[in-house]
Amino acid sequence: MKAQPNSNNLFGLTTVIVLLVSVDAMDSIMVGTAMPTILASLGGIGWYGWTVGAFGLASFAAIPIFGHLTSRWGLRNVVFLALGLFLLGSVAAALAPKMKLLVGARVLQGLGMGGITALPFAIISTQYPSQHRAKPLGLISPVFVVCGLLAPFLASQLLERAAWPWVFWINIPLVLIIGALVFRMLPPTPPAAAAGPAAKMNLLGPILFSVLAGFSLKAFTSVWPVNLIQWGVAVAALAVFVWHERRHPNPFIPADAFSLAKPLGAIFLAVILVRACFGAARIYVPLLLEGVWGLNALAAGFSLTLASLTWSGGGFFVAAKRATRTSLAKWGTLLIVASLALLLAVLWTQSEVLLAYGLWALVGLGMGVATSIYSAAALQLAEAYPRGVTGSTLQLGTALGSALGPAAANTIAQLGFSKGFDPKLLDEGALTGASLRSLLLGASFAQGLAIVLALASILMAWRFFRSQQPAAGKGGEAG
C-alpha cells in the first residue's frame, strides 16, 4: 500500500505544481511581449511567427512522449528530463544571434514544455490522496491569472533594465529551484511494465504530424531549392504518417476525426480552426501596438493579458448560463470576426489606441464563449467512443490549432512584410513610410486569415450541431 504523504510533503509538492504552472503561464506572454524588441535586434521577420509555431508543434509532439516515458522511467526522472530540455532551450534562446537560431532554441523549449504542461496533473493524480486533490487543482486557474498579470511587467522590466536575452536567462534559476524541490519532495517511482495493444503508445504519430505541418508551412516562404527539399520532407512525412496510422493499434488521430460526416470530425475541425484563428490574430498584436502607435513593451504586452482575462470571462459566462446552444457558439465566433474586422479598420486609420485594446478584448471574450461551447459539445460524444478518446481528441485539436495558427499567419504575412519592412526602425518608436505600410499589410494578411478561420469554424460547428438536432429536439440544444 502506498504511504500517505505528510503535510510538509504535500506543501512542497503543491509548490512544485505552482512553479510548473507558472513556467507554462508566463512563457508565452513574456516571449510575446519581448518579440518586437527581439525582432528589432535580430531581424528575421520571416521567422517571427515560428517562435510560437515551432514551439507549439514541438510541445504538441512531446506531450504523448512524456506520458509514455512516465510509465517507463518514473515520474521524477521525467520531470528532470522536461526541465532539462526547457533549460537547454532557454540558454540557446538567450545566446541566439539570429532569429532562425532562436526558432531552433524554441523547439527545444517546446519539447520541454510538452512535459511541463502535463506534469502538474500527473503529480496530482499519483502523489496526492483523493481527498487532497481539489486544492492543487483549484490553484491552477488562479496561478494562470496572476502570472498573466505579472508577465508583461516582468518582461518589460527585463527589456528596459537589462536586455532581451534575460527574458530567457530568468528561466534558469526558476528551473533550478523546481529541480531542487522535485529532488527533495518527489519520491523515486519504479517504472511500470506495460504490455499489449492497449498499452502501446503511438509516439511516432505526433512527431510525423509536426514535421509534416512545420516543413509544409515553411516551404511556402522559402526560396529555391530550399523549398523543394522542405516539400520533399513534408511529403515523405505525410506518406509515413498515413502508413503508420493505418497500422498502429492506437491511431494518433481517431479515424472519425478525419470525416466531416461524423460529429467528432466536425467538432474536431471546429476546435482546430477557432484555436488557429486566435493564434493567427494574436501573433502580431504587440508588434502592431509598438509599430503603429509607438507604445512601450509593457503596454503592448498587456494586450496579451487582456485577451486572456476576457477569454476567462467568456468561459465563466457560458458556465453560468449552463449553455450549449448553437446560437451562442455562433454569436461568440461572429463576435471574433466582427472585432477583428473592426480592428483592421482601426489599424489602417491609426485611430485611438484604446479602440484597439477594446476590440482585442472582445476577441478574447468571443474565444472564451466559442471554445467553451465547442469543448462541451465534444465531450457530449464521450459515450459513443472508448474512454478518453473524445477528451484526448479535444486536447489534440486545441494543441494543433494553437501551433498551426501562428505558423500559417507567419507564412501569409510575408506577402506584406516583403514590401519594405525594416525592423530596426522599431527602436525609434512608431513606424512611418514604407515600413509602416509593410507592417500594416503583413498584419492585415494575418488578421484576414484569422477571420477566414473563424468563419470556417462556424461552418464546422453548424455541421456538428445539425447532426445532434434529432437528439436535442427543436429547442436548439446540442444534445
N, C-alpha and C positions, 0 to 999 in steps of 0.2 A: 504493500500500500504506500502511495506517495506521501511523504512527510508534508504536513501543512506548514507553509512559511510563516515566520513570526511577523509582528507588525513592523519591525525595523526593515526586514527584507522587502515587505510589501511597499513600504515608503520608498526604499531605494529603487525598486522595480518601477514604481509609478514615476519617479524622477527620470529614469531612463526613457520611459514611454513619452513623457512630456518633451524631453530633449529631442528624441527621434522625430516626433511630430513637428517640433519647432524647425528642425532642419528642412523637413519637407515643405512646411508652410512658408518659410522665409525665402527659400532659394529662388522660386520663380519671380517673386516681386522684387527682391533685391537685384537680381540679374536684369530683370526688365527695366528697373529704374536706372541701372548703370549703363545699359546698352547704348544710348545715344552718345555718352561720353566715350565709351569703348570704340564706337564707330568713328568718332572724331579723331581718336588716337591711332587706330589700326587701319582705318579704311575698310574696304571689302564689303560694300553694300550688297553684293551678290550672295554673300554668305550670312547676312544679318538674320534672316528668319530661321536659318538652320541651327542657330544657337539654341532655339527652342525645339524645332522639329526633330533634329538629330538626337537631342537629349530625350525627347518623348519616345521616339522609336526605340532607343536603347533601353529605356526604362520598361517599356511595354514588353520587349523581348525577354528582359531579365526576370520579371515577376514570376512566371511559372518555373523558371530555372531555380530560383531561390526557394520556391516552395518544395521542389523536388530535393534540393540539397539539404533542406532542413531535416527531412526524414533519413537522409543518408549520413550526414556528418554531425547532426545535433544542432540545436538552436544557437548555442553560444558561438560555435565556430562559424556559423553562417552570418551572425551579427558582425563578427570581426571581418569576414570577407567583404560584406557590404560596406562597412565603414572604411575598410582599406581601399576599395575601389573609388569610393567617393573622395577620400583624402588624396589619392594619387591624381584624380581628375582635377581637384581643386588646385593642387600645386602646378599641374600642367597648364591650367587655365590662367593662373596668375603670371606664369612665365611666358605665355604665348606672345610671339612677336607679330603674328599675322592672324587675321580673322579666321582663315581656314584651319589654322592650328588650334585656335580657340574652339572651333566646332569639334575637332577631334578630341580635345580635352573634355568637352561637354558630353561626348559619347561615353567616356569613362565615368564621368559623374552620373550620367543617366543609368549606367549599369549598376552602380552602387545604390542609386536612388530606388531602383526597382526592388532591391531588398529592403531598404529603409522604409519604403511605403507600406510594405506588408508586415514588417516585423512587430509593430505595436500590437496588432491583432493576434499574431502568433504568440507573443509573450503573454497576453491576457488569457488566451484560451488554454495555454499549457501550464502557466505558473500561478494563476490565481484560483482559489476555490470559487465555486459558482456564486456563493453569496457575496463575494467581494469584487465581482467583475464590473458591476454597474458604475463604481466610482471612476476607475480609469477610462472606461468607455465614455462616461459623461464629460470627462475633461478634454476630449479630443476636439470637439467643435469650439469651445471657448479658447483653446490654445491657438487654433487657426485664426480666430478673430483677432486676438491680441497680437499675434505675430504679423498679421496683415496690416495692423495699425503701426507697428514698430518698424517694419521692414523698410518703407520708403525713407523714414527719418534716419535710420542707421546707415542705409546705403548712401544717402545724400551727405551725411557727415563724413563718411569714409572718402567719398569723392572730393569733398571740399578740403578736408584737413590732411589727407594722405594722397592716394591715387587709386585709380580703378582696380588694380590688382588686389587691393585689400578687401574688395568685395568677396574674393575667393580665399585670400590668406586667412580671413577671420574664421573660416570653417575648420582650420587646423586645431586650435585649442578646444573648440566645441567637440570635434570628433574624438580628441584625446580624452576629454572628460567623460564622454559617453563610454568609450572603450574601457576606461578605468572602472567605472561604475558597473559595467557589464561583467568585467572580470571578477569583481568583488561580489556582486549580487546575484548573477545568473549562474546557477549550478550547471556543471557539465552534464549533458544528456547523452545517453548511448544512442547510436544510430539505430533506426528501426529497419528491419528487413521487410521489404515489400515484394510481393510476387503476384503473378497473374496479370491478365489484361487490364483489370480494373485499377491496378496499382501502377501500371506502366505509363509514365508521364510522357507527354508529347513535347519534347524540348526543342526539336528541330523546326516545328511548325512556326512558332513566333519569330524565330531567328530568320528563317527564309522569307517570311512575310515582310519583316522590317527591311531586309536587304532589297527585296522587290520594290517596296514603296520608296525607299530612300534613293536608290540608283535611278529609278524611272523618273522621279520628280526632278532630280538634279540634272538629268540628261537634257531636259528641255532648255536649260540656260547655259550648257557647256558648249564649247567650240569643237569643231572637227580637229583631230579624230578622237578626242576625249569622249565626246558624247556617244560615238559609236561603241566604244568599249563599255560605257555605262549602260547603254541599251542592251548590249550583249549579256552583261552580268544580270540585268533585270529579267531578261527573257529566260536565261538559264535558271534563275531563282524561281520564276513562275512555273517552269516545267517541273522542276524538282519538287516544288511545293504541292502542285496538283498530284503528282505521282505519290508523294509521301502521305498526303492527307487521305487519299483513297485506300491506302493500305494499313494505316495506323488504326489500332483498336479504339483509340480515343482521339478523334479528329480535333484539331486545334479550333476550328470553327464548325459548329454543328451544321449538318447538311441543310436543314431547314432555313438557316440564316442566309443561304445563297439564293433562296427562292422568294420572289416578291409575292407569289401566290400564297405563301404561308404567312400567318400572322407574325411568327417570330422573325421572319426575314424582313417584313415591312417595318416593324418597330426597331429592329437591329439597325437598319439603314437610317431610320429617322434619328436615332441616337447619334450615330456617326456623323450625320450631316449637321445636326444642330451644334454638336461639340466642335466640329471643324469650322462652322460659321463663327463661333466665338473666338477660336484660336486665330483665324484669319483676320478678324476685325481687331483683335487685341494687340497683335504683334507690333504694330507701328504707332499705337496711341501715344506713348511717351515721346517718341521721336517727333510726332506731329506737334505736340504741345511745346516742345523745345524749339523746333524748327520754324513753326508758323507764328507762334506768339512769344517766343523767346523766354519761356518760363525756366526756372531752375529745376534741378533734378528732383528735389523734394516735391514740388508742386506737380511735376509731370508724373512722378512715381505714385503719387497719391491717387491718380486716376485708376490704377490697378486695384488699389484697396477699395475705392469707392464702388467699383463694379462688383467686387466680391461681397461687400456688405449688402448691396441691393439684391444680389443673387440670393443671399441667405433670406432676405426679406420676402422675395417671391416664393421661396420654398416654404417659409412659415405660413404665408397666406394660403397656399394650397393645402398644407396640413391642417390649418384651422378650419378651412371650408370642407375638408374631407372630400375633395372634389376629384373626379376622374373624367370629367365631361370633355367631349371632343371640342366643344366651342371654347373652353378655357385654354386648351392646348393651342388651338388655332389663334386665339387672340393674343396669347403670350408670344407666339412666334411672329405674328404680324406687328406686335409692338417692337420687336427687334428690327424687323425690316424697315418700318417707318422711322425709327430712331436713327438707324444707320444712313438712310436716305437723307434725312434732315441734317445729319452730321456732315455729310458730304457738302451740302449747301453752305453750312457754317464754315467749313474749311475753305472753300473756294472764295467766299465773300469776306473771309477773315473777320467774322462778326465777333461779338463779345465772347470771351473765352468761357464765361460761366454757362453759356448755352451749350458749349461742347461738353462740359462736365455734366450738365443736366441730362443731355441726350445719352451720354455714355452710361450714366446711372440707370436710365430707362432700359438700355440694352441688357445690363445686368439683371434688372427686375424681370424682364421678359425671359431671360435664360433661366432664372430661378423657377418661374411658373412652368415653362415648357419642359425642362429636364425633369422636374418633379412628376409631372403628368406622365411623361414617357417612361420614367422608371417604374411608376406604379403600374402602368399598363403592361410593361414587360413582365413584371413579377406576377401578374394575374394569370400568366400562361404556365406557372410552375407545375400545376397538376398534370399538364399534358406531356411533360418531359421528365427524364430521370432527375433525381435530386441534384440540385446545384447547377443544372445546365442553364436555366434562364438567368440566374444571378451572375454566373461567370460570363455569359454572352453579353449581358448588360455592361459588366465591367470592361469586357473586351471592346465593345463599341465606344465606351467613354474614353478609354485609353487611345484607341485608334484615331478617333476624331480629334482629340486634343493634340496628337502628334502630327497628323496629316494636315490639319488646317493651317498652321504657321508655315509648314514646308510648301504647301501649294500656293499660299499667298506670296511667299518669297519668290516663287517661280514666276508668277504672273506680274508681280510688281516690277520686275526688271524691265518690262516694256516701257515703264515710265522713268525709272531711275537711270536708264541708259541715255537720257536726253540732256545730260549736263549736270547731274547732282555731284556736288563737291562736299563730302562730309567734314572736311577740315574747317569749313566756314561755320560749323555749329559752335565752335569755341568763341565766336564773335557775337553770338546772340541770334536773334531771329534772322532767317534767311531772306534773301531778296533775289530778284532776277531769275536767271536760268536755274539756279539751284532750288529756289522755292517752287518754281513751276514743275520741275522734275520731281521734287518730293511730293507735291500735291497729286501729280499724275500717277506716280507709282502707288501711293497710298490709296488713291481712288480705285485703281485696278483691284487692290486687295479688298477694299470695302465692298466693291461691286461683286467680287467673288463671294464674300460673306453673305450678301443679300441673296444671291442665287442659291447658295447652300441652304439658307433659312427657308426660302420658298420651296425648295425640293424636299426639305424635311416635313413641311406641312403636307405635301402630297403623300409622302410615305405614311405619315401619321393618319391621314384620312383613309388610306387603304386599310390600315390596321383596324381603326375604329369601325369602318364599314363592315369588316369581316366579323366583328364582335356584336353587331347590332341584333342578330337573331336571339342571342342570349341575353341582351340587355333590354330589349323591348324598345318602345318608341320614346322612352324618356331620355335617350341620348347617353345613358351611362355606358361606359366601357366595361362590360361585364368581366 
